[in-house]
Amino acid sequence: MTDIKRDVIRKSIQKKGFRLKQGRKDKKKEKYFLYFNNKWYTHIYVKISRGNSYKTYSQSLWKRMKDILQLDTLDEVKQFLECPMSYEQYLDKLRRKNQVR
Amino acid sequence: MPAQVHRGTVSHRAIFSSTAPANIGENYRWKEEFWTDMYTQPLIVVHSSWINIDRQLPETSTDQPQCGIIRELNLSEVVFENKRVNINSGLSLVVQLSFEEGHYIAFSEKFGVYGFGDDESEALADFRESFVDFYCDIVEMPESELGQSTLKYKKTLVSFATVELL
């Protein structure tokens, strides 16, 4: 498993329907929530730190996102964050888990 | 003395400790959720809401070669801004605080909520914010908007803790 660049994560999650939410602003971190079908799913989110020491995310950081993203394996998290997993594929996983409607 | 876990003092982990109360019989059946096979070494019980685990991960762990659990916290409440999530009596929120690849990470395995930072206090502050937000987001969400598994999750959360405004 490798490090993943913060910029790659940011682009990737935005392609999968994650957006910053108004009123949830933090100077140190950006918190992206899943927005789908005109609804916020705030329990599904990705937190990205703006700090200099977080320009790349090591596995020890990104692997913690697995449960919150409702994914099952670290490989899926990596595919999600690095982009090979498409928006449709991700939504399909969430639908199968009854996480989104 | 009934064999139960007291909020904010001694955790279930203490059953593995040499300091475990002597009057808990060997055949006492602890609830499954109280069991783990990770903790085979003696623990140091701190009489607060924390339990320190002064040890490193086993050397056989190849998953995180640079990591080490600094300690495990058993929280009875989590406060962020004007909200306090009170963990129900007899339960505690187990948070692992570790140092991995240059970052401090606070993580709840039970809920998958994490926080990270450049030092312990930053990681814990980030965790507190995430946990309180996460709890409130799910609990406040109308049931009609929740999928079946999230609804089940909501019920688990509600039975685990309550929130109050400060």
Interface residues (C-beta under 8 A of the other chain):
Chain A: K29 K39 T42 H43 K47 S49 G51 S53 Y54 S58 Q59 S60 L61 R64 M65 K66 D67 I68 K97 N98 Q99 V100 R101
Chain B: Q64 Q66 C67 E100 E101 G102 H103 I105 F107 F111 G112 V113 Y114 F116 D118 D126 S130 D133 F134 D137 I138 M141 E145 G147 Q148 S149 T150 Y153
